[in-house]
């Protein structure tokens, strides 16, 4: 038991520091790309898209990290989009509540019978309140500032990014935590700095020949000013069914640090889900490969979403309709709307 406590104490403090970068939000980019890159906010011009996430780590451990996240994306015009997310993250005695508002715009560089090329830009503003319940902590042992009360503070930050779309392919980059730490609660020489994170991603969309299976490979790379780096390899898959209201989807992901000469595996994740009558439901299991995650257990996340579309209830496209759309210029339906079971981009 004592060994477990000794292991948990530094992990909770390290995890609290890592939450300063809000990776519990941006790591969900595979479902909502605008969480990591503001340029993708409201890219679906036909629907208002909502998603909810509930994540829990270290099952069976008291005060284990849990996160609730809710997102809304909506078009505001022919070339302007909006994205909003709210989150509540509880990590031991550390709690963070925040809201971020994002606006994006798109410029069409080329559009003809052979397809299109578009450039999107986005900008986000975030407000976050942080609090620490010190009642369960012993003053003077973990931190000389502790006083057995509740310590809280509010800070702000911003993010910006761009995405270049060329038919079914895209490449993008963004910067989060543009401003340094300005939450007065962290105004102490004992607190680490809040580094800016740089994100890079490239992805595409393909159909497996002769099969009704669509794949979306996505490669993600992150680096910050402290040389903390990470690379993810993601593979999204969707499979329509003869029932126009039903489709299945899944995600496979491998996460790895590239800080050192050979790097280190962080973990693998698998998500299985379905779309029924516009309701999107999925369960993600994250299997950690680090020694701490192996000892304490991994994480699970619930994903639920719905899209409110102008044409009424969104329907999962039948196979033959989806084939025609993939073969059409730019891979859209003639209205500039790309299809994707996960989130139309």
C-alpha positions in Angstrom: 0.0 0.0 0.0 2.8 2.4 0.9 4.5 1.7 -2.5 1.2 2.5 -4.2 0.9 5.9 -2.4 4.6 6.7 -3.2 3.9 6.0 -6.9 0.6 7.9 -6.9 1.8 11.2 -5.4 4.3 12.1 -8.1 2.0 10.9 -10.8 -0.8 13.1 -9.7 1.4 16.2 -9.6 3.0 15.3 -13.0 -0.5 14.7 -14.4 -1.7 18.0 -13.0 1.2 19.8 -14.8 0.4 18.0 -18.0 -3.2 19.1 -17.7 -1.9 22.7 -18.0 -1.5 21.9 -21.7 -5.1 20.5 -21.7 -4.0 17.4 -23.5 -7.2 15.8 -22.1 -9.0 18.1 -24.6 -6.7 18.2 -27.6 -6.0 14.5 -27.6 -9.6 14.0 -28.8 -8.7 15.6 -32.2 -9.4 12.2 -33.9 -13.1 12.8 -33.2 -13.2 16.7 -33.3 -10.3 18.1 -35.2 -11.1 21.6 -34.1 -10.1 20.7 -30.5 -6.6 20.7 -31.7 -6.8 23.0 -34.8 -9.2 26.0 -34.6 -9.3 26.1 -38.4 -11.6 23.1 -38.6 -14.4 24.7 -36.5 -17.8 24.6 -38.2 -16.4 23.1 -41.4 -19.6 21.2 -42.0 -21.8 23.9 -43.6 -24.9 21.7 -43.6 -25.2 20.7 -39.9 -24.8 21.8 -36.3 -22.7 19.0 -34.8 -22.6 18.2 -31.1 -20.4 15.7 -29.3 -20.0 14.7 -25.6 -17.1 12.8 -24.0 -16.6 11.1 -20.7 -13.2 9.7 -19.8 -12.0 7.9 -16.7 -8.5 6.6 -15.9 -7.0 4.3 -13.3 -10.2 2.4 -12.4 -10.3 1.4 -8.7 -8.0 4.3 -7.6 -9.4 7.1 -5.4 -9.5 10.5 -7.0 -8.4 9.1 -10.4 -8.4 11.5 -13.4 -11.8 12.0 -15.0 -12.8 14.4 -17.8 -16.1 15.6 -19.2 -16.1 17.5 -22.5 -18.9 18.9 -24.6 -18.5 20.4 -28.1 -20.7 22.3 -30.5 -19.9 23.3 -34.1 -22.0 25.3 -36.4 -21.8 27.2 -39.7 -22.3 31.0 -39.4 -22.3 31.7 -43.1 -20.9 30.5 -46.4 -17.3 30.9 -45.3 -17.4 31.3 -41.5 -17.7 28.6 -38.9 -17.9 28.5 -35.1 -16.8 25.9 -32.6 -17.3 25.9 -28.8 -16.3 23.5 -26.2 -16.7 23.2 -22.4 -14.8 20.9 -20.1 -14.5 19.8 -16.5 -11.4 17.9 -15.5 -10.9 16.4 -12.1 -7.4 15.1 -11.3 -7.0 14.2 -7.6 -7.6 17.5 -5.7 -7.0 19.6 -8.8 -10.1 20.7 -10.8 -10.2 22.7 -14.0 -13.3 24.1 -15.7 -13.0 26.0 -19.0 -14.7 27.2 -22.1 -13.2 28.0 -25.5 -14.8 29.8 -28.4 -13.4 29.4 -31.9 -14.1 31.1 -35.2 -12.8 30.0 -38.6 -13.0 31.2 -42.2 -12.3 29.5 -45.5 -10.8 30.8 -48.8 -11.4 28.8 -52.0 -8.1 28.7 -54.0 -9.4 26.5 -56.8 -12.6 24.8 -57.7 -13.4 23.1 -61.0 -14.5 19.7 -62.4 -11.3 18.1 -61.2 -11.9 19.1 -57.6 -11.1 21.9 -55.2 -8.4 23.4 -53.0 -9.4 25.4 -49.9 -7.4 27.1 -47.2 -9.0 27.5 -43.7 -7.9 29.7 -40.8 -9.0 29.6 -37.2 -8.6 31.5 -34.0 -9.7 30.5 -30.5 -10.0 32.3 -27.1 -10.1 30.3 -23.8 -11.0 31.1 -20.2 -10.2 28.5 -17.5 -10.8 28.4 -13.8 -8.5 26.2 -11.7 -9.0 25.1 -8.1 -7.2 22.9 -5.6 -8.9 21.4 -2.6 -6.2 21.4 0.0 -8.3 19.9 2.8 -6.9 16.4 2.0 -3.3 17.6 1.8 -0.8 18.0 4.6 0.6 21.6 4.8 4.3 21.9 4.4 4.9 18.4 3.1 4.0 18.5 -0.6 4.1 22.2 -1.2 5.1 25.1 1.2 2.2 27.2 -0.1 -0.6 24.8 1.1 -2.9 26.2 3.8 -5.7 23.6 4.2 -8.2 25.7 2.2 -9.4 26.0 -1.4 -7.0 27.7 -3.7 -8.4 29.0 -7.1 -7.6 31.3 -9.9 -8.7 32.1 -13.5 -6.5 32.5 -16.6 -6.9 32.9 -20.3 -5.2 31.7 -23.4 -5.5 31.5 -27.2 -4.9 29.2 -30.2 -4.6 29.6 -33.9 -4.2 27.3 -36.9 -4.7 26.6 -40.6 -5.7 23.7 -42.8 -5.1 23.2 -46.5 -7.8 20.9 -48.1 -7.2 19.4 -51.5 -10.1 17.1 -52.5 -10.0 14.2 -50.0 -6.6 15.2 -48.6 -5.7 17.7 -45.9 -2.6 19.1 -44.1 -2.6 21.5 -41.2 -0.8 23.1 -38.3 -1.8 25.0 -35.2 -0.4 26.5 -32.0 -2.1 26.2 -28.6 -1.2 28.0 -25.4 0.0 31.1 -27.3 0.2 33.1 -24.1 2.4 32.2 -21.1 0.9 31.2 -17.8 -1.3 34.1 -16.4 -3.4 32.3 -13.8 -2.5 34.0 -10.5 -2.9 30.6 -8.7 0.4 29.5 -10.5 2.2 32.7 -9.7 5.0 31.0 -7.8 8.6 30.1 -8.3 7.7 26.5 -7.6 5.4 26.2 -10.6 6.7 25.2 -14.1 6.2 27.3 -17.1 3.3 26.7 -19.5 4.9 26.0 -22.9 3.2 26.7 -26.2 2.4 23.5 -28.2 2.8 23.2 -31.9 0.6 20.6 -33.7 1.0 19.2 -37.2 -1.3 16.8 -39.0 -1.9 15.3 -42.4 -4.7 13.0 -43.4 -6.8 11.6 -46.3 -9.8 9.5 -47.2 -9.9 6.3 -49.3 -12.3 3.5 -50.2 -11.1 0.0 -50.2 -11.7 -1.3 -53.7 -14.7 -3.7 -54.0 -15.6 -3.3 -50.3 -17.9 -0.9 -48.5 -15.2 0.1 -46.1 -13.8 3.7 -46.0 -10.5 4.5 -44.3 -9.2 7.9 -43.1 -5.5 7.7 -42.1 -4.3 10.6 -40.0 -0.8 11.3 -38.8 -0.3 13.7 -35.9 2.9 15.3 -34.5 3.1 17.6 -31.5 6.1 19.5 -30.1 6.4 22.2 -27.5 9.1 24.7 -26.3 10.3 22.2 -23.7 11.1 19.7 -26.5 8.3 17.4 -25.4 7.3 15.6 -28.6 4.7 13.0 -29.6 3.6 11.2 -32.8 0.3 9.5 -33.3 -0.7 7.1 -36.1 -4.5 6.9 -36.5 -6.7 4.9 -38.8 -10.4 5.7 -38.9 -12.7 3.2 -40.6 -16.4 3.3 -41.4 -18.7 0.7 -42.9 -22.2 1.6 -44.2 -24.9 -1.1 -44.1 -27.9 -1.8 -46.4 -30.0 0.0 -43.7 -29.6 3.7 -44.6 -30.0 4.6 -40.9 -27.2 2.3 -39.6 -23.4 2.3 -40.0 -20.4 1.0 -38.0 -17.1 2.8 -37.4 -13.9 2.4 -35.5 -10.5 3.9 -34.8 -7.1 2.3 -34.3 -4.4 4.6 -32.8 -0.7 4.2 -31.8 0.9 6.9 -29.7 4.6 7.3 -29.2 7.1 9.8 -27.9 10.0 10.9 -30.0 11.9 12.8 -27.4 14.9 10.5 -27.4 17.0 8.7 -30.0 14.6 5.8 -30.3 11.5 7.2 -28.6 9.1 5.2 -26.4 5.6 3.7 -26.9 3.0 5.5 -24.9 0.0 3.4 -25.7 -2.5 2.1 -28.2 -6.2 2.9 -28.4 -9.2 1.2 -30.0 -12.6 2.7 -30.5 -15.7 0.8 -31.7 -18.9 2.7 -32.5 -22.1 3.0 -34.6 -24.3 5.6 -36.1 -28.0 5.0 -35.9 -30.5 7.6 -37.1 -28.0 10.4 -36.7 -26.9 9.4 -33.2 -23.2 8.7 -33.0 -22.1 6.3 -30.2 -18.6 4.9 -29.5 -16.5 3.4 -26.7 -12.7 3.9 -26.7 -10.3 1.8 -24.7 -6.8 3.2 -24.2 -4.1 0.6 -23.2 -1.1 2.4 -21.8 2.3 0.9 -22.4 4.3 2.9 -19.8 5.3 1.3 -16.5 3.0 3.6 -14.5 0.0 2.9 -16.8 0.7 -0.8 -16.7 0.6 -0.7 -12.9 -2.4 1.6 -12.4 -4.5 0.5 -15.3 -5.5 2.2 -18.5 -8.4 4.4 -19.5 -11.8 4.2 -21.2 -13.8 6.9 -22.9 -17.5 7.2 -24.0 -18.3 9.3 -27.1 -21.8 10.4 -27.9 -22.9 12.8 -30.7 -25.7 14.1 -32.9 -25.9 16.3 -35.9 -28.8 18.7 -36.5 -29.0 19.2 -40.3 -30.9 21.6 -42.5 -32.3 18.7 -44.5 -33.8 17.1 -41.4 -32.5 14.0 -39.6 -29.1 13.0 -40.8 -29.1 9.6 -42.4 -26.2 7.2 -42.9 -25.6 7.0 -46.6 -26.3 3.7 -48.4 -23.3 2.1 -50.1 -24.2 3.0 -53.6 -24.8 6.7 -52.7 -21.5 6.9 -50.9 -19.7 5.3 -53.9 -21.1 8.0 -56.2 -20.1 10.8 -53.7 -16.5 9.5 -53.4 -16.2 9.5 -57.2 -17.6 13.0 -57.6 -15.2 16.0 -57.9 -13.7 16.8 -54.5 -15.4 13.9 -52.8 -18.5 15.9 -51.8 -22.1 16.0 -52.7 -22.1 19.1 -55.0 -22.6 21.5 -52.2 -19.0 21.4 -51.0 -19.9 19.0 -48.2 -17.6 16.1 -47.6 -19.0 13.0 -46.1 -17.6 11.2 -43.0 -19.3 9.1 -40.4 -17.0 10.6 -37.7 -17.5 14.3 -38.5 -17.9 15.9 -41.9 -14.9 18.1 -42.4 
